[in-house]
Amino acid sequence: MAEDDPVRFGAEFGPDSMSGTTKGVGLATFKRLVWISNLGGLLLVAIALEMAIAYKMFWWALATGIAGVIVALFPSNYEIMGMDAPPEMADEDSQDAA
């Protein structure tokens, strides 16, 4: 039952989204999303450790730690524009003739 174009997790964010409304994000935007989400996830995990160790709030710490992991993994849903095929390069002969 293998399909040629399987639906992947986060398919709405890619250049070939199911609805056709999105075209993906640029490389700079993707890098910015990764940095912000990693720092946010790290902050939430640090808060979770503080809650678990200092305040003995295990269940809230567990929920906060899971939220930190989800925040850190969020940009993996995005597809980077222009990464699917290399651009066509012009031949040197065609540039000399122009």
SULMOJO-V213041 format. One record per helix or strand of 2 or more residues. SS is the DSSP state (H for helix, E for strand). FROM is the first residue (numbers start at 0). LEN is the number of residues. If there is no record, write none. Layout:
BEGIN
<<SS FROM LEN> <SS FROM LEN>>
END
This chain:
BEGIN
<<H 10 3> <H 26 27> <H 57 20> <H 91 6>>
END
